[in-house]
Amino acid sequence: MILARGALALALALASTACAGPSDPAGAPNPRIATDWIREVARLVRDESTLPPQASRVFAYTSMAIDQAVRAANAMGLEPDHVESVVSAAVGDVLIELLPGATTRVEAYRHPQLTDASPYAQELGHGVAARIVDATRSDGFARTRGLGVEMPVGDPYWVPTGILRAPTEPHWGSLRPFMDAAALAACADQIAPPVPYSTEDDSAMAQEARAVVNGRGGDHEDFIAYYWSDAPARTSTPAGHWMEIAAQVIDERELPLSDASALLARAGMAAADAFIIAWRLKYQYNLLRPVTYIRRVIDPAWTPRLITPGFPEYVSGHAAVSGAVSAVLDDAFAAAPAFVDRTRAETIAYDSGEDPHPLSPRAFPSFAHAAEEAADSRLFGGIHFPMGNAAGLAAGRCVAMFHLADQSARSSTSSAGSRE
């Protein structure tokens, strides 16, 4: 179908509406265009050494680009090959904005989808991307580049534990969330503060630290720590791991493209908001890491399995993103939540001493169980207290609750409109 130029503005408006987009047309396009792009984003995030908070932002905006491109193309009734062109034009533009160092790879990856594409289909994709790029430029990311921070000093507070001395992304919690900002603030307010700092042997803080020390169990705990390590530069980070899981399960369950793109967008936005709330709490409490407390109070020679990240402990960002995305996926696949995570099969994780550990697929009865294991992995890895993991899960699940409620409200609005 040739896309009339006069309809471009209408299609773009439909792509950005709150209501669910039209279903896929007859002879629907291959849903792998969505999941394959997510996997390509994961590779680029890894190869560009993208930090975890920044990676969550990349996944959110690129998954939005996929979904809005699909909606716009469906609104115009485009043929399947043109739908794929709209998606590739949109996602490529957004990726080039967010990861400019990967421009050559992005152009090479999307070139086959654009070679024989209608110029109008490409125009539609570029138009979708332009709106999303505008959003990326006003979300607070640019404003916080290079912005300094004065960290509190004292026994309870975070101190650097590695080569990098500056705290990572201290203003990330101020970025504009994808959910309602007041709702995200309400989620943050629901999270109780960490236990009081104390070096007394019977204190709650000492108990938290001993739980970390005792987390050095056997091979099972080792494997879990390495499986969910999701280190930047070597993996697609925690958000990427969960987005890869989403893409894998979408392919296995054979979701149509409209459903696949909508689910990826929900997961991506929930992951990004989970990092915003986690970072807001991290720099609200500025709690020291287990390695600092344990060496100071319990064992000066103690070493964690994993490298301790360069930012405060409370709450766990990995637990937050795991809680958020797992809830979105459990909602989507409620009838059959069991799955096998194959995204880390035949890969290698590294411990704090740079020793390699081969990984293999893991089976879970639900996405919630996987999230709980991911949270536990930070305890087994020696980089989070139990309270930081529990609070991170709670924060992420609160974020997901609002995203799912918003999805339900949109569906209700769409259904009501279709009856009028």
C-alpha positions in Angstrom: 0.0 0.0 0.0 1.3 3.5 -0.8 1.0 5.8 2.2 -0.6 9.1 1.4 1.5 12.0 2.7 -1.6 13.8 4.1 -2.2 10.8 6.4 1.3 10.9 8.0 0.3 13.3 10.7 -2.8 11.2 11.5 -0.7 8.0 11.7 1.8 9.7 14.1 -1.0 10.9 16.3 -2.5 7.4 16.5 1.0 6.1 17.3 1.2 8.3 20.4 -2.3 7.9 21.8 -3.0 6.4 25.1 -5.4 3.7 23.7 -4.2 0.4 22.4 -3.3 0.4 18.7 -5.1 -1.5 16.0 -4.5 -5.2 15.7 -2.2 -6.6 13.1 -3.7 -6.8 9.6 -4.2 -9.9 7.6 -0.9 -11.4 6.5 0.6 -9.9 9.6 4.3 -9.0 9.7 6.8 -11.2 11.4 6.8 -10.4 15.2 10.5 -11.2 15.2 11.1 -7.7 13.9 10.4 -6.5 17.5 12.3 -9.2 19.4 15.3 -9.2 17.0 15.6 -5.4 17.5 15.6 -5.9 21.3 18.4 -8.5 21.0 20.4 -6.1 18.8 19.9 -3.3 21.4 21.2 -5.7 24.0 24.3 -6.4 22.0 24.9 -2.7 21.4 24.4 -1.9 25.1 27.0 -4.5 26.0 29.5 -3.5 23.4 29.2 0.2 24.2 29.9 -0.6 27.9 26.6 1.2 28.8 26.1 1.7 32.5 23.0 -0.1 34.0 20.9 3.1 34.6 21.7 4.4 31.1 21.0 1.0 29.6 17.5 0.9 31.1 16.8 4.3 29.4 18.0 2.9 26.1 15.7 -0.1 26.3 12.7 2.0 27.3 12.9 4.4 24.4 13.8 1.8 21.8 10.9 -0.4 22.9 8.6 2.6 22.8 9.9 3.2 19.2 9.0 -0.4 18.2 5.5 -0.2 19.7 4.6 3.3 18.4 6.0 2.4 14.9 3.8 -0.8 14.9 0.8 1.2 15.9 1.4 3.9 13.3 1.9 1.3 10.5 -1.2 -0.6 11.5 -3.2 2.5 11.6 -2.4 3.0 8.0 -3.0 -0.6 7.0 0.5 -1.0 5.7 1.6 -4.3 4.1 3.9 -6.5 6.3 7.2 -5.6 4.7 6.4 -1.9 5.0 5.6 -2.4 8.7 9.1 -3.8 9.2 10.5 -0.8 7.4 8.6 1.6 9.7 9.9 -0.2 12.8 13.5 -0.2 11.6 13.5 3.4 10.6 12.1 4.4 13.9 14.3 2.2 16.2 17.4 3.0 14.3 17.0 6.8 14.6 16.3 6.5 18.4 19.3 4.2 18.9 21.6 6.6 17.0 20.4 9.4 19.3 21.0 7.4 22.5 24.2 5.5 21.5 25.9 7.7 18.9 29.1 5.6 19.1 27.1 2.7 17.6 25.8 4.6 14.6 27.7 2.6 12.0 26.5 -0.7 13.4 22.9 0.6 13.7 22.9 1.7 10.0 24.3 -1.6 8.9 21.8 -3.6 10.9 18.7 -1.8 9.6 19.9 -1.3 6.0 18.3 -4.6 4.7 14.9 -3.5 6.1 15.1 -0.1 4.4 16.7 -1.0 1.0 13.5 -1.6 -0.9 11.2 0.2 1.5 8.6 2.7 0.4 9.8 6.2 1.0 6.6 6.9 2.8 7.0 4.0 5.1 10.5 5.3 6.0 9.0 8.8 6.5 6.5 7.4 8.9 9.2 5.6 10.9 11.4 8.7 11.0 8.4 10.7 12.2 7.7 8.3 15.0 11.4 8.5 16.0 11.4 12.3 16.0 8.8 12.4 18.6 10.6 10.0 20.8 14.0 11.7 20.3 12.3 15.0 21.5 11.2 13.2 24.6 14.8 11.9 25.3 16.1 15.5 25.1 13.7 16.7 27.8 13.7 13.9 30.4 16.5 15.4 32.5 19.4 13.2 31.2 21.2 16.0 29.4 20.7 18.4 32.4 22.4 15.9 34.8 25.6 15.3 32.7 28.6 16.4 34.7 26.4 17.7 37.5 28.4 17.4 40.8 27.2 16.0 44.1 28.3 16.4 47.7 28.2 13.0 49.4 27.7 12.8 53.2 30.6 11.7 55.3 30.4 9.4 58.3 30.3 5.7 59.3 26.9 4.9 57.9 27.6 6.3 54.5 28.8 4.9 51.2 32.5 5.2 50.3 34.2 4.1 47.1 35.4 0.5 47.1 37.0 0.2 43.7 39.0 2.1 41.1 36.2 4.6 40.3 36.0 7.2 43.1 33.1 9.2 41.9 29.5 7.9 42.6 27.7 6.7 39.5 24.8 8.8 38.3 23.9 10.5 41.6 21.1 12.5 39.9 19.5 9.6 38.0 16.6 9.6 40.5 15.6 13.1 39.3 15.0 12.0 35.7 11.4 12.2 34.4 9.8 8.8 34.8 7.6 7.1 32.2 4.8 6.6 34.8 3.1 9.4 36.6 5.7 11.2 38.7 3.5 11.5 41.7 2.9 7.7 41.6 6.6 7.0 41.5 7.1 9.3 44.4 4.4 7.4 46.3 6.2 4.2 45.6 9.4 5.6 47.0 7.6 6.8 50.1 6.3 3.3 50.8 9.9 2.0 51.1 11.0 1.9 54.7 14.5 3.3 55.5 17.4 0.9 56.1 18.0 -0.3 59.7 20.0 2.1 61.8 23.8 1.9 61.5 25.4 0.1 64.5 28.5 -1.9 65.2 27.0 -3.7 68.2 27.0 -7.4 67.7 23.3 -7.9 68.4 22.2 -5.0 66.2 20.0 -5.3 63.2 22.8 -3.9 61.0 25.3 -6.6 62.2 22.7 -9.2 61.5 22.3 -7.9 57.9 26.1 -8.1 57.5 26.4 -11.6 58.9 23.7 -12.7 56.4 26.0 -11.5 53.7 29.0 -13.3 55.1 27.0 -16.5 55.6 25.7 -16.1 52.0 29.1 -17.5 50.9 27.6 -21.0 50.6 28.3 -23.7 48.1 28.2 -24.2 44.4 24.4 -23.4 44.1 24.9 -19.9 45.6 28.0 -19.4 43.5 26.1 -20.2 40.3 23.2 -17.9 41.2 25.5 -15.0 42.0 27.3 -15.4 38.6 24.2 -16.1 36.6 22.6 -12.8 37.5 25.8 -10.8 37.7 24.8 -8.9 34.5 27.9 -6.8 34.6 28.2 -3.8 32.2 30.6 -4.2 29.3 30.3 -8.0 29.5 26.5 -8.3 29.4 23.4 -6.2 28.5 23.1 -5.2 32.2 20.2 -6.2 34.5 17.6 -4.4 32.4 18.9 -6.0 29.3 18.8 -9.5 30.8 15.1 -9.0 31.6 14.4 -7.5 28.1 16.1 -10.5 26.5 14.0 -12.9 28.7 10.9 -11.0 27.5 12.0 -11.3 23.8 12.7 -15.0 24.2 9.4 -15.8 25.8 7.5 -13.7 23.3 9.1 -15.7 20.5 8.4 -19.0 22.2 4.7 -18.1 22.9 4.4 -16.8 19.3 2.7 -13.5 20.2 1.6 -11.4 17.2 3.5 -8.3 16.5 1.1 -5.8 18.1 1.0 -7.8 21.3 4.7 -8.3 21.3 5.6 -4.7 20.7 3.1 -3.5 23.4 4.5 -5.9 26.0 8.1 -5.0 25.2 7.2 -1.3 25.7 5.6 -2.0 29.0 8.5 -4.0 30.2 11.0 -1.4 29.0 9.3 1.5 30.6 8.8 -0.4 33.9 12.5 -1.3 33.9 13.5 2.3 33.4 11.2 3.6 36.1 12.6 0.9 38.4 16.1 2.3 38.0 14.8 5.8 38.6 13.2 4.9 41.9 16.1 2.7 43.0 18.6 5.5 42.3 16.4 8.0 44.0 16.5 5.9 47.1 20.2 5.1 46.8 21.1 8.7 47.0 18.5 9.5 49.6 20.0 7.1 52.1 23.6 6.8 50.8 24.1 3.6 52.7 27.5 1.9 52.8 28.2 -1.4 51.0 28.5 -4.7 52.8 32.3 -5.0 52.0 32.9 -1.7 53.9 30.9 -2.7 57.0 32.2 -6.3 57.1 35.9 -5.3 56.8 35.4 -2.6 59.4 33.5 -4.7 61.9 33.7 -8.4 61.2 36.6 -9.6 59.0 39.2 -7.2 57.6 40.2 -9.8 54.9 36.6 -10.6 53.6 36.1 -10.4 49.9 32.8 -10.5 48.0 32.3 -12.8 45.0 31.3 -10.0 42.7 32.9 -6.6 42.2 31.1 -4.1 44.3 29.5 -1.3 42.1 30.4 2.3 42.5 27.2 3.7 44.1 25.3 3.3 47.4 23.7 0.1 48.6 20.1 0.8 49.5 18.1 -0.2 47.5 19.3 -2.9 45.0 18.8 -1.7 41.4 18.9 -5.3 40.1 16.2 -6.3 42.5 14.1 -3.3 41.5 14.2 -4.0 37.8 13.7 -7.7 38.4 10.6 -7.0 40.5 9.2 -4.6 37.9 9.7 -6.5 34.7 8.8 -9.9 36.3 5.5 -8.5 37.4 4.8 -7.2 33.9 5.6 -10.6 32.4 3.7 -12.6 35.0 0.7 -10.5 34.2 1.1 -11.1 30.5 1.7 -14.9 30.8 -0.5 -15.6 33.8 -2.0 -18.7 32.3 1.5 -20.3 31.9 4.1 -18.5 33.8 6.8 -21.2 33.9 9.8 -20.6 31.6 13.4 -21.5 30.9 15.8 -18.6 30.7 18.2 -19.4 27.9 19.5 -15.9 27.4 22.7 -16.6 29.3 23.4 -20.1 27.9 27.0 -20.7 26.8 28.2 -17.4 28.2 30.8 -16.6 30.8 30.5 -14.6 34.0 33.4 -13.4 36.1 34.0 -13.0 39.8 35.8 -10.3 41.6 39.1 -12.0 41.0 38.4 -12.2 37.2 38.0 -15.9 37.2 35.6 -17.2 34.6 32.4 -19.1 35.3 30.4 -20.8 32.5 26.6 -20.4 32.6 23.8 -22.6 31.4 19.9 -22.2 31.1 17.8 -22.0 34.2 14.2 -23.1 34.7 11.7 -21.1 36.8 8.1 -21.8 37.8 7.3 -18.1 37.3 8.9 -14.8 36.5 8.3 -13.8 40.2 10.5 -16.7 41.3 13.2 -15.6 38.8 13.1 -12.1 40.3 13.4 -13.4 43.8 16.5 -15.4 42.8 17.9 -12.4 41.0 17.6 -10.4 44.2 19.1 -13.2 46.3 22.0 -13.2 43.8 23.2 -9.9 45.1 23.3 -11.3 48.6 25.2 -14.4 47.4 27.5 -12.1 45.4 28.3 -10.1 48.6 27.3 -6.7 47.2 23.9 -6.2 48.9 22.4 -6.6 52.3 19.1 -8.6 52.5 17.2 -5.5 53.3 18.4 -3.8 50.1 17.3 -6.7 48.0 13.8 -6.9 49.7 13.3 -3.2 49.4 14.4 -3.2 45.8 11.9 -5.9 44.9 9.1 -4.0 46.7 10.0 -0.8 44.9 10.0 -2.5 41.5 6.8 -4.3 42.1 5.1 -1.0 43.1 6.3 0.5 39.8 4.9 -2.4 37.9 1.5 -2.1 39.7 1.1 1.4 38.3 2.2 0.5 34.8 -0.2 -2.4 34.7 -3.0 -0.2 36.1 -2.3 2.3 33.4 -2.4 -0.5 30.8 -5.8 -1.6 32.2 -7.1 1.9 32.1 -6.0 2.3 28.5 -7.7 -1.0 27.5 -10.9 0.1 29.2 -10.8 3.4 27.4 -10.2 1.7 24.1 -13.1 -0.8 24.6 -15.5 2.0 25.6 -14.5 4.0 22.5 -15.1 1.0 20.3 -18.7 0.6 21.7 -19.7 4.2 21.0 
